[in-house]
Amino acid sequence: MDRVYPTLGGWTVEEFRAQLTTFPEGQICIEDDGKVIAAAQSLIVDYDKFGDRHTYHQITGEGLITTHDPKGNTLYGLDIFVDPDYRGLRLGRRLYDARKELCYRLNLKRIIAGGRIPGYAEHAHKMTPSKYIELVKDKELSDHVLGFQLANDFHVRRVLKGYLKGDAASKEYATLLEWSNMDYEEPHTNPTINRGIVRVGIVQWQMRSVKSVEEFLDQVEFFVDAMAGYNVDFVLFPEFFNAPLMALRTDESPETAIRTVAAHTETLVEKIGQFAVRYNVNIIAGSMPEYYDNTLYNASYLCRRDGTKDSQKKLHITPDEEAYWGMHGGDKLCVFETDVGRIGILVCYDVEYPELPRLLADQGVDILFVPYWTDTKNSYLRVRRCAQARAIENECYVAIAGSVGTLPRVENMDIQYSQAAVFSPSDFAFPHDATIAEATPNTEMTLVADLDISLLKELRERGSVRNLRSRRNDLYSLRWKGDKEDFVVVSG
């Protein structure tokens, strides 16, 4: 804090201790190997007691947050800062998002904060604070604090005079900022503790020749960056989307080429995991060949935006995968915990077996992601029709992603057919054809879709038909026959 605010200085140990003791949930930090590199502090207030004409020290209790009121309806932003050595990693946005999630979870009406305008001092001789704020909004002037807050969906309610004593860069003026919780429910109702909307981004990937692993990763990062610009929670890539690397060695047989590509998988997963953190998005890295203990697998990788990674191996191997590459199926089925709920991942052929999605649905999975690779339309339709069936019978959303284009001189991966899509259950609350979004066939493009999880809950309770609830468990059942530890819920 002393480095971020050289003229104002940081909090004292006493103040930090008071904040952590009084309202630990509101004090959020980001660490790098145990070192705090960014933090956001806040408190809850009964805003009517203070109103719009308050000073920083009044509403924050001189930093000791003695004004904190657990029964209040407003989350007040105390401070936020990022170590200068770690800027450019979007850590400030992560902290703002964490505050918003806290606001959702505690069913608070809004977030209020007093924002410094450190660029105002050099313009104070020729314009009012209101005019300065207007020009920043219009992009005519730049203010790194106010610009960042506006980009994070805050709006300016009014100008505060004498807000923070000693803030010469702002001439002691500040913006009174507000962000509204649209899911807020009055206390007499049952509050909603989850946001409910999950935004997914799907990449219909163009297979194209590359000259190096670095060039391939540049293409991946391009799409991650583009999807992050739409604030998606997930980016889904297709099965074997790293197949272009097989063309780097055209002199190799198919079984040798795919093992050569498998040697890059660990590096690719590490790099894509870094993209997930940098762009604040959960990435389902399609699938890639994985080789160890002299056994070749087809594995999909979940790279969470908190830096953790997990994988789901393809369980059912197609005849071609076995004949051309000697590939083996995995033995483990996972339910993945994410920051926006439970998901499942099934690679291509696996979605054609209804037992697996049903096992996942019984563990509370709301979204099933299916990266696939198909070469012909009839092959694609097997995946699509089965994915649609899984959405209906398990009352969940299913997102599928494939690749398009050609890969000359890559045996068994030379042509592709795809039409990525997102499917829903079939009832009145959902699209009439149970298809939320779909791509143009055989064209490189992306899809972005908002999935309302609350509609699934409503369907399961009051739907026209209720597939999960109406099962005749007195007549039949489904169980996992593998090792108990191989059907697991995996936390981040």
C-alpha positions in Angstrom: 0.0 0.0 0.0 2.9 2.4 0.7 4.1 1.8 -2.9 0.7 2.3 -4.4 -0.1 5.4 -2.3 3.2 7.0 -1.7 1.6 10.3 -0.5 -1.2 8.7 1.6 0.5 5.6 3.0 -1.0 2.2 3.9 -3.1 0.9 6.8 -1.6 0.2 10.2 -1.4 -3.3 11.7 -4.1 -2.3 14.1 -6.4 -1.3 11.3 -5.8 -4.5 9.3 -6.4 -6.5 12.4 -9.7 -4.7 13.1 -10.9 -5.2 9.5 -10.1 -9.0 9.6 -11.7 -9.4 13.0 -14.9 -7.4 12.3 -15.7 -8.6 8.7 -13.2 -11.3 7.5 -15.4 -12.1 4.4 -15.0 -8.6 3.1 -11.2 -8.6 3.2 -10.0 -10.3 0.0 -6.4 -10.8 -1.2 -4.5 -12.4 -4.0 -1.3 -14.2 -3.2 1.7 -15.3 -5.1 3.5 -18.1 -3.2 2.4 -16.6 0.1 3.1 -13.0 -0.8 0.1 -10.6 -0.9 0.2 -8.9 -4.3 -3.3 -7.4 -4.4 -6.2 -6.8 -2.0 -9.6 -5.3 -1.6 -11.2 -4.3 1.7 -14.9 -3.6 2.4 -17.6 -3.4 5.0 -21.3 -3.5 5.2 -23.2 -0.4 6.2 -26.8 0.8 6.7 -26.3 3.5 4.0 -29.3 5.5 5.1 -27.4 6.5 8.3 -24.7 8.2 6.2 -26.4 9.3 3.0 -24.6 10.7 -0.1 -22.7 13.4 1.8 -20.1 11.7 3.9 -16.4 11.6 4.1 -14.1 8.6 3.8 -13.1 8.5 7.5 -16.7 8.9 8.7 -18.1 5.9 6.8 -15.1 3.7 7.4 -14.7 4.4 11.1 -11.3 5.8 10.5 -10.2 2.5 8.9 -11.2 0.5 11.9 -14.6 -0.3 10.3 -16.5 0.4 13.6 -19.3 1.4 11.3 -19.7 -2.1 10.0 -23.4 -3.3 10.3 -24.1 -7.0 9.4 -27.8 -6.1 9.0 -27.0 -3.3 6.5 -27.9 -3.6 2.8 -24.9 -2.0 1.2 -21.3 -3.2 0.7 -19.0 -0.3 0.9 -15.6 -0.3 -0.8 -12.9 0.5 1.7 -9.8 0.2 -0.5 -8.4 -1.7 -3.4 -4.7 -1.9 -4.5 -2.4 -4.0 -6.7 1.4 -4.4 -6.3 3.0 -2.3 -9.1 5.1 -5.3 -10.0 2.0 -7.3 -10.8 0.0 -4.8 -12.9 -1.3 -5.9 -16.3 -2.6 -9.2 -15.1 -6.2 -8.0 -14.6 -5.9 -8.6 -10.8 -8.0 -5.4 -10.1 -10.8 -6.8 -12.2 -10.6 -10.1 -10.3 -11.0 -8.3 -7.0 -13.9 -6.3 -8.3 -15.6 -9.5 -9.5 -14.9 -11.1 -6.1 -16.7 -8.1 -4.4 -19.6 -8.5 -6.7 -19.9 -12.2 -5.9 -19.8 -11.4 -2.2 -22.6 -8.9 -2.8 -24.6 -11.6 -4.6 -24.0 -14.2 -1.9 -24.9 -11.9 1.0 -28.0 -10.6 -0.9 -26.8 -7.0 -0.5 -28.5 -4.3 -2.5 -25.5 -2.6 -4.0 -21.8 -1.7 -3.8 -21.0 1.9 -3.0 -17.5 3.4 -3.0 -15.8 6.8 -3.0 -13.4 6.9 -5.9 -10.3 9.1 -6.1 -9.8 11.1 -9.3 -6.0 11.4 -9.2 -5.8 13.0 -12.6 -7.9 16.0 -11.7 -5.3 18.2 -10.0 -3.6 19.0 -13.3 -6.9 20.1 -14.8 -8.4 21.8 -11.8 -7.5 25.3 -12.9 -9.6 25.1 -16.0 -12.6 22.8 -15.2 -14.9 21.6 -12.5 -14.7 18.0 -11.1 -18.1 17.3 -12.9 -16.7 18.4 -16.2 -13.5 16.4 -15.7 -15.6 13.3 -14.9 -17.7 13.9 -18.0 -14.6 14.1 -20.2 -13.2 10.8 -18.7 -16.5 9.1 -19.5 -16.3 10.3 -23.1 -12.7 9.1 -23.4 -11.5 12.6 -24.0 -9.4 12.4 -20.8 -7.7 9.5 -19.1 -8.0 8.8 -15.4 -6.7 5.3 -14.5 -8.8 5.0 -11.4 -12.1 6.4 -12.6 -11.7 4.7 -16.0 -11.2 1.4 -14.4 -14.2 1.8 -12.2 -16.5 2.8 -15.1 -15.2 -0.2 -17.1 -16.4 -2.5 -14.2 -20.0 -1.3 -14.5 -20.0 1.3 -11.7 -21.8 4.6 -12.4 -21.2 8.0 -10.8 -24.0 9.2 -8.5 -22.5 12.5 -7.5 -19.3 14.4 -6.7 -18.1 14.4 -3.1 -16.1 17.4 -1.8 -13.6 17.0 1.0 -13.9 13.2 0.8 -10.3 12.2 1.6 -8.2 14.6 3.6 -4.7 15.0 2.1 -5.5 13.6 -1.3 -3.8 16.4 -3.3 -3.9 14.5 -6.6 -7.7 14.6 -6.4 -8.0 18.0 -4.8 -9.8 16.1 -2.1 -12.7 15.5 -4.5 -14.1 12.0 -5.2 -16.8 10.3 -7.2 -19.6 8.5 -5.4 -19.8 5.3 -7.3 -22.6 2.6 -7.3 -23.0 -0.9 -8.7 -26.5 -2.4 -8.3 -27.2 -6.0 -7.5 -29.9 -6.9 -10.0 -30.6 -10.2 -8.1 -31.3 -8.4 -4.8 -34.4 -9.5 -2.9 -36.0 -7.7 -0.1 -35.4 -9.3 3.3 -39.0 -10.6 3.7 -38.4 -12.9 0.7 -36.1 -15.9 0.4 -32.8 -14.3 -0.9 -31.1 -15.7 -3.9 -27.5 -16.5 -3.0 -26.3 -17.5 -6.5 -26.1 -15.3 -9.5 -27.7 -18.0 -11.7 -26.5 -16.9 -15.1 -23.4 -18.7 -16.5 -22.0 -17.3 -19.8 -20.2 -19.8 -22.0 -18.1 -19.2 -25.1 -17.5 -21.9 -27.7 -14.8 -21.9 -30.3 -15.5 -23.6 -33.6 -11.8 -24.1 -34.4 -10.2 -23.9 -37.8 -7.6 -26.6 -38.4 -4.7 -24.9 -40.1 -1.0 -25.6 -40.5 1.4 -24.1 -38.0 5.1 -23.8 -38.0 5.7 -24.2 -34.2 4.1 -24.8 -30.8 4.4 -21.1 -30.1 2.3 -20.3 -33.2 -0.4 -22.7 -32.1 -0.5 -21.1 -28.6 -0.8 -17.7 -30.2 -4.0 -18.9 -31.9 -5.3 -20.3 -28.6 -4.6 -17.1 -26.8 -6.3 -15.0 -29.5 -9.6 -16.8 -28.9 -9.3 -16.8 -25.1 -8.7 -13.1 -25.2 -11.6 -12.5 -27.6 -14.0 -14.6 -25.4 -12.7 -12.9 -22.2 -13.8 -9.6 -23.8 -17.4 -10.9 -23.5 -16.9 -11.8 -19.8 -17.6 -15.5 -20.4 -17.2 -17.9 -17.5 -16.1 -20.8 -19.8 -14.3 -21.1 -23.1 -14.7 -24.5 -24.8 -12.3 -25.8 -27.4 -12.8 -28.9 -29.6 -11.4 -32.4 -29.3 -7.9 -32.8 -30.7 -7.7 -29.1 -31.4 -3.9 -29.4 -31.3 -3.8 -31.8 -34.2 -2.1 -29.2 -36.4 1.1 -30.1 -34.5 1.0 -33.5 -36.1 1.8 -31.8 -39.5 5.2 -30.6 -38.1 6.6 -34.1 -38.8 5.0 -35.4 -42.0 7.6 -38.2 -42.2 6.2 -40.0 -39.2 3.5 -42.8 -39.2 0.2 -41.9 -37.5 1.0 -43.8 -34.3 4.4 -42.1 -34.0 3.0 -38.6 -34.9 0.4 -38.6 -32.2 2.9 -39.7 -29.6 5.2 -36.9 -30.7 2.3 -34.4 -30.2 1.6 -36.0 -26.8 5.0 -34.9 -25.8 3.9 -31.3 -26.0 0.7 -31.8 -23.9 2.2 -30.9 -20.5 3.6 -27.7 -21.9 0.4 -26.8 -23.6 -1.7 -27.4 -20.5 0.7 -25.2 -18.4 0.5 -22.4 -20.9 -3.3 -22.6 -21.3 -3.6 -22.6 -17.5 -1.7 -19.3 -17.4 -4.2 -17.9 -20.0 -7.1 -18.9 -17.7 -5.6 -16.9 -14.8 -4.5 -14.0 -17.0 -7.9 -13.6 -18.7 -10.0 -14.6 -15.8 -11.9 -17.4 -17.5 -12.3 -21.2 -17.0 -10.9 -22.9 -20.1 -11.9 -26.4 -21.3 -8.9 -27.2 -23.4 -10.7 -29.5 -25.8 -8.8 -32.7 -25.7 -5.2 -33.6 -26.4 -3.3 -36.9 -26.5 -1.7 -37.9 -23.2 1.1 -40.5 -23.1 2.6 -42.1 -20.0 3.5 -45.6 -18.8 3.6 -46.6 -22.4 -0.1 -46.0 -22.8 -1.8 -43.4 -25.0 -5.0 -41.6 -23.8 -7.3 -38.9 -25.1 -7.8 -36.3 -22.3 -9.7 -33.1 -21.8 -8.3 -30.5 -19.5 -10.1 -28.0 -17.3 -8.0 -25.0 -16.5 -9.8 -22.9 -13.9 -9.3 -19.2 -13.5 -8.1 -19.7 -10.0 -5.0 -21.5 -11.4 -6.0 -25.1 -10.6 -6.2 -27.8 -13.3 -7.9 -31.2 -13.7 -8.6 -33.6 -16.5 -11.1 -36.0 -17.8 -10.0 -38.9 -20.0 -12.1 -40.2 -22.8 -13.6 -43.4 -21.6 -14.9 -44.9 -24.9 -12.4 -45.1 -27.6 -13.6 -45.2 -31.3 -12.5 -48.0 -33.6 -10.3 -45.5 -35.6 -8.5 -44.2 -32.5 -7.7 -47.8 -31.5 -6.7 -48.9 -35.0 -4.6 -45.9 -36.1 -3.1 -44.9 -32.8 -3.4 -47.7 -30.3 -5.3 -45.4 -27.9 -6.8 -46.6 -24.6 -9.8 -45.4 -22.7 -9.6 -44.0 -19.2 -11.3 -45.5 -16.1 -12.2 -42.3 -14.1 -15.4 -40.2 -14.3 -15.2 -36.7 -12.7 -17.7 -34.1 -11.5 -15.8 -30.7 -11.5 -16.5 -28.0 -9.0 -16.0 -24.5 -10.5 -16.7 -21.0 -9.2 -20.0 -21.0 -11.0 -21.2 -24.5 -10.2 -20.7 -28.1 -11.0 -19.9 -29.2 -14.6 -19.1 -32.4 -16.4 -16.9 -33.0 -19.4 -17.4 -35.9 -21.8 -15.2 -36.2 -24.9 -17.1 -36.9 -28.2 -17.9 -40.6 -28.3 -18.7 -40.6 -24.6 -21.8 -38.5 -25.0 -23.3 -41.3 -27.1 -23.5 -43.4 -23.9 -26.4 -42.2 -21.8 -25.1 -43.8 -18.6 -22.3 -41.4 -18.1 -24.3 -38.1 -18.3 -26.9 -39.7 -16.0 -24.3 -40.5 -13.4 -23.1 -36.9 -13.6 -26.6 -35.4 -13.4 -27.2 -37.4 -10.2 -24.2 -35.5 -8.7 -25.7 -32.1 -9.5 -24.1 -31.3 -12.8 -26.0 -28.4 -14.6 -23.7 -28.0 -17.6 -22.1 -30.7 -19.7 -19.3 -29.8 -22.0 -18.6 -32.0 -25.0 -15.5 -31.3 -27.2 -15.7 -33.5 -30.3 -14.0 -34.2 -33.6 -16.0 -35.5 -36.5 -15.1 -35.9 -40.2 -18.5 -36.3 -41.9 -22.0 -35.0 -41.3 -23.4 -38.4 -40.3 -20.6 -38.7 -37.7 -21.4 -35.2 -36.4 -25.1 -35.9 -36.2 -24.5 -38.9 -33.9 -22.8 -36.5 -31.5 -25.4 -33.7 -31.9 -28.5 -35.9 -31.6 -27.1 -37.7 -28.5 -26.1 -34.4 -26.9 -29.6 -33.1 -27.4 -31.0 -36.2 -25.8 -28.7 -35.9 -22.9 -29.9 -32.3 -22.3 -33.6 -33.4 -22.2 -33.3 -36.6 -20.2 -30.9 -35.1 -17.6 -32.5 -31.6 -17.4 -29.2 -29.8 -18.0 -27.4 -27.7 -20.6 -25.1 -29.3 -23.1 -22.4 -27.3 -25.0 -20.6 -29.0 -27.9 -17.6 -27.7 -29.9 -15.8 -29.2 -33.0 -13.3 -28.2 -35.6 -13.5 -27.3 -39.3 -11.2 -27.2 -42.3 -8.6 -29.6 -43.5 -5.1 -30.8 -42.5 -3.3 -32.1 -45.6 -0.8 -34.9 -45.0 -2.2 -35.7 -41.5 -3.6 -39.2 -41.8 -6.8 -39.9 -39.9 -7.3 -36.1 -39.2 -7.3 -34.7 -42.7 -11.0 -33.5 -42.9 -13.4 -32.1 -40.4 -17.1 -31.4 -40.1 -18.7 -29.3 -37.4 -21.6 -27.2 -36.2 -21.0 -26.2 -32.6 -24.1 -25.6 -30.5 -25.6 -25.2 -27.0 -28.7 -27.3 -26.2 -31.2 -26.9 -23.4 -34.1 -29.1 -22.0 -37.3 -28.9 -23.9 -40.0 -26.9 -22.0 -41.7 -23.6 -22.2 -38.9 -21.7 -20.4 -36.4 -22.7 -23.0 -36.1 -22.1 -26.8 -38.9 -23.7 -28.8 -36.4 -26.1 -30.5 -34.3 -26.6 -27.3 -31.3 -25.0 -29.1 -29.9 -21.9 -27.4 -27.3 -21.2 -30.0 -25.6 -22.9 -33.0 -22.8 -22.0 -35.4 -22.8 -21.9 -39.1 -21.6 -25.3 -40.3 -18.0 -25.6 -41.3 -17.1 -22.0 -40.6 -14.5 -20.8 -38.1 -16.5 -18.7 -35.6 -17.4 -18.4 -31.9 -20.6 -18.7 -30.0 -21.5 -16.9 -26.7 -24.6 -18.0 -24.8 -26.1 -17.1 -21.4 -27.3 -20.2 -19.4 -29.9 -19.5 -16.7 -29.3 -22.1 -14.0 -32.5 -21.0 -12.2 -34.6 -22.3 -15.1 -33.2 -25.8 -14.5 -34.2 -25.7 -10.9 -37.7 -24.5 -11.9 -38.0 -27.2 -14.5 -37.0 -29.9 -12.0 -39.7 -28.7 -9.6 -42.5 -27.6 -11.8 -41.7 -28.7 -15.4 -44.3 -30.1 -17.8 -42.5 -33.4 -17.4 -39.7 -34.1 -14.9 -37.4 -36.8 -16.3 -35.2 -37.1 -13.3 -37.9 -37.1 -10.7 -40.2 -39.5 -12.6 -37.7 -42.3 -12.9 -39.0 -45.7 -11.7 -36.2 -46.4 -9.2 -38.3 -49.2 -7.9 -37.8 -51.1 -11.2 -34.3 -50.2 -12.3 -31.1 -48.4 -11.2 -27.8 -47.2 -12.5 -24.5 -47.6 -10.6 -20.8 -47.1 -11.1 -19.1 -50.5 -11.1 -15.5 -49.2 -11.2 -13.4 -48.4 -8.2 -15.2 -46.0 -5.8 -12.4 -43.5 -5.9 -12.6 -43.3 -9.7 -16.0 -41.6 -9.7 -15.3 -38.4 -7.8 -16.2 -34.8 -7.3 -13.1 -32.7 -8.0 -12.7 -29.4 -6.3 -10.6 -26.5 -7.6 
